[in-house]
Amino acid sequence: MTQAAAWASAGRRGVVAGWLVVLLLLAPAGRAAAPQFTAPPIILGAHAPMTGDASELGLGFRYGADLAIGEINAHGGINGHEVRLVLADDQSTPDGAVTAVERLTTREKITLLWGGSSSSPTVAVLPSLRDGPLVYYVSFASDGRVLRPFSKYVYSGAAMPVPSVVANMVAFIAGPLKAHRVALLACDQANCRASTPLLKKALQARGVSIATAQTFHSGDTDFTGQIDAIRDSRPDVVQVWGLPADGGRIVAQLRGAGITAPIVGDTGLADQSVITLGGPAAEGMYAMWIVAAQFAADNTGPMKDWRARFAAAFPDAPKGLPNAYTMRAYADTYVIAEALRRAGSDLGSDNIIRQLDGIADFVAGRDGAFAYAAPIGLPRTFSPEDHQGTRTLTPVVVKDGRFTSATP
């Protein structure tokens, strides 16, 4: 069974008709009995791709959120409230996301709606959510339409919008890599489609020509046609935008076709699964890191502690976990929890918005009331005018089978 198939199989367990309810049902090993809570539960509603092409995102989201929620509840919850997660499988599709969100908002008494999906499903539900009444907190979708047009109800946490990623990527490609001709290869997710025209315009403004621009369907396994076109275009850099499983397969096939130009992936390709799937071909590949304060393979400090916690809680976790999405969901759980903690007894959307808008440079485990959290997250900052929570991006490179800071 491939890693992607294993993710999908794990995601299907407990899923009925595209609907999954998780009320701390992952049953982490060694979790102590919950304390007595003094207030009604806070229910968070989330949609994520537990099945389909992007199931690696959904499983990462599910396990990261559950680890953090388990820690919060073991320490008394939030202001005496137990935290529960109700998760709907959006099946990695726009239609699936619309159905999932409708079920969450009409059948469950949720305090906040949480998006743990990729861009295409997220963009599909935005029109019905921009005017409220619930806060919609988006963790992974990077399509620029998440935040534009601006809505006071919509927040972007662990993601960085495509325009911001493009600006940083172009500076890296045209600067340290000194590229003159770039081949673009992008998937059919909404954020990937949005990236291509922005990259073309920004690269050309820096005097970099586009050798070729190719597309693929996320989940494809054979990229022969696109790779032949890239090889014939003779680029000095290949830029790839897609999901981690896509990236791992593409990297291996690019190198197998004899293409030696540097490969630069987007933020989605800064995931250990790309290295696992790509094997030796991933060595030297670049990507954009927005995941955590340390790299996933670091065996020091907070990351070592966090990985030990994950292993103890989920000894039978699916292969490939924890991944980058696990870390990002873990950190975002605490950002949401901090806003709810500050909200006190008033858990209405307007007050939650006020509290989120007051969060500045927040990292759980370093700041605020959650001293027991592992401080692995990047700082999150929001304001009434700006709901882009993450602004830290670092170019990284695969060296000796692990990501490290890029120093070309």
C-alpha positions, -999 to +999 in steps of 0.1 A: +000+000+000+014+035-009+017+062+017-012+081+001-034+050+002-025+044+038-035+080+047-068+076+028-075+042+045-068+057+080-091+086+072-120+064+062-120+045+095-150+059+113-163+079+084-199+073+074-212+091+043-185+116+044-193+126+080-169+121+109-175+131+145-144+133+166-151+140+203-116+130+214-122+096+200-087+090+188-081+077+223-044+086+228-025+061+248-018+071+284-042+101+284-055+106+319-092+107+327-106+142+320-111+164+351-145+175+362-156+206+341-176+234+356-192+248+324-208+234+293-185+221+266-171+244+239-177+226+205-154+235+176-166+225+142-140+217+115-140+204+079-110+186+066-101+161+039-101+128+057-105+110+023-095+120-013-064+135-028-056+157+001-061+132+029-026+138+042-038+173+052-069+159+070-050+133+090-023+158+100-050+182+110-070+156+130-040+143+150-025+178+157-058+192+169-065+162+190-031+163+207-036+199+217-072+195+227-062+165+249-036+186+266-060+215+272-087+193+286-062+174+308-054+208+324-090+218+331-102+230+297-108+266+289-123+286+317-139+254+331-152+243+297-142+210+281-132+215+245-147+191+219-140+188+182-167+178+156-150+170+124-166+167+090-149+150+061-150+173+030-135+145+008-109+169-007-136+184-030-154+217-032-188+200-032-178+179-002-167+210+017-201+228+010-219+197+023-196+194+054-200+231+063-237+230+059-239+200+083-216+216+108-235+249+108-270+236+108-268+203+128-242+211+154-241+238+181-206+250+173-188+280+187-164+285+159-159+270+124-124+258+115-110+250+081-084+222+079-086+217+042-067+227+010-076+257-011-102+245-035-126+232-008-120+263+013-126+287-015-159+269-023-174+276+011-161+312+016-191+329-001-215+315+025-192+324+054-179+359+048-209+376+064-209+354+095-224+348+119-196+323+129-159+330+130-142+310+102-106+302+111-085+287+082-054+268+090-039+255+056-056+271+026-033+297+010-054+309-019-054+347-017-092+348-018-093+335+018-085+370+030-096+390+000-121+406+000-116+412+037-142+398+062-141+404+099-152+368+104-124+351+084-089+344+097-058+327+082-037+310+108-009+286+099-011+294+061+006+322+042-015+336+013-001+328-021+008+365-029+031+366+001+047+332-007+052+342-043+070+374-033+094+355-010+099+327-036+107+351-064+132+370-042+149+336-035+149+324-071+161+356-087+184+365-058+205+337-042+197+311-070+204+337-098+179+321-122+174+333-157+149+307-170+124+291-148+100+262-156+067+263-137+048+231-127+016+236-107-013+214-096-050+221-102-058+232-066-071+267-063-039+281-047-017+264-074-038+279-102-035+313-085+003+310-082+012+307-119+001+342-131+016+358-100+049+340-105+051+348-142+045+385-136+069+388-106+097+367-122+095+386-154+097+419-135+130+407-121+143+399-156+137+361-153+120+344-183+095+316-181+108+286-199+075+267-198+044+265-176+029+231-170+000+219-149-011+185-135-040+170-115-033+167-078-031+129-072-016+120-106+013+096-105+028+099-140+042+133-151+060+122-183+044+148-206+050+177-183+086+166-175+094+161-212+083+197-218+104+209-189+134+191-201+130+205-236+127+240-223+162+238-207+154+258-175+180+267-148+154+264-120+122+243-118+095+256-095+068+231-083+036+240-066+014+212-052+006+189-023+034+169-005+025+136-021+026+152-055+059+168-048+076+136-037+066+118-069+075+148-091+110+153-076+118+116-083+106+117-119+124+150-126+157+136-115+150+103-132+145+122-165+180+137-161+169+172-151+196+185-128+183+221-124+175+232-088+139+224-078+121+250-057+089+239-040+062+259-024+052+257+013+033+225+008+065+207-003+083+215+029+070+183+044+089+151+054+067+130+031+083+147+001+117+134+013+103+100+020+086+096-014+113+113-034+141+093-018+177+103-029+162+125-056+149+149-030+185+158-019+192+194-027+155+203-033+144+237-019+111+246-004+095+274+016+091+267+053+062+282+074+056+252+096+073+257+130+101+273+149+122+242+144+124+215+117+104+183+121+135+161+123+152+182+150+161+162+180+165+191+204+144+216+224+106+219+220+105+198+188+121+168+206+096+172+234+066+176+210+076+145+190+079+125+222+044+136+232+030+126+199+046+092+200+033+086+235-002+097+227-005+079+193+018+049+192-003+035+163-006+066+143-007+061+105+026+060+086+038+095+077+025+112+109+032+135+124+036+157+093+038+194+087+001+197+090+001+180+124+024+207+137+005+235+122-028+223+135-014+218+170-002+254+170-034+268+156-055+249+182-038+269+209-043+302+190-080+295+190-079+284+226-062+316+236-089+337+220-116+316+237-098+319+270-097+357+267-134+358+257-143+345+292-180+339+296-190+357+264-184+332+236-204+351+210-187+357+176-183+394+181-163+389+213-142+361+199-133+384+170-123+411+194-100+386+212-085+372+181-078+407+168-059+414+200-035+384+196+000+396+189+032+375+184+015+346+203+032+312+207+016+287+231+040+274+256+059+306+255+031+331+261-001+333+280-020+307+301-008+275+282+026+271+297+023+233+294+021+234+256+051+226+234+062+260+220+068+247+184+046+272+165+055+303+147+041+335+161+006+344+152-006+381+150-040+395+141-055+430+141-089+444+132-076+453+098-053+423+090-062+387+096-031+371+081-016+354+112+017+340+099+044+362+082+075+342+088+088+323+058+122+307+054+138+290+024+149+255+033+169+228+015+170+190+019+205+180+031+213+145+043+177+135+042+163+164+063+153+200+059+177+227+070+180+264+063+190+271+028+224+287+022+231+285-015 
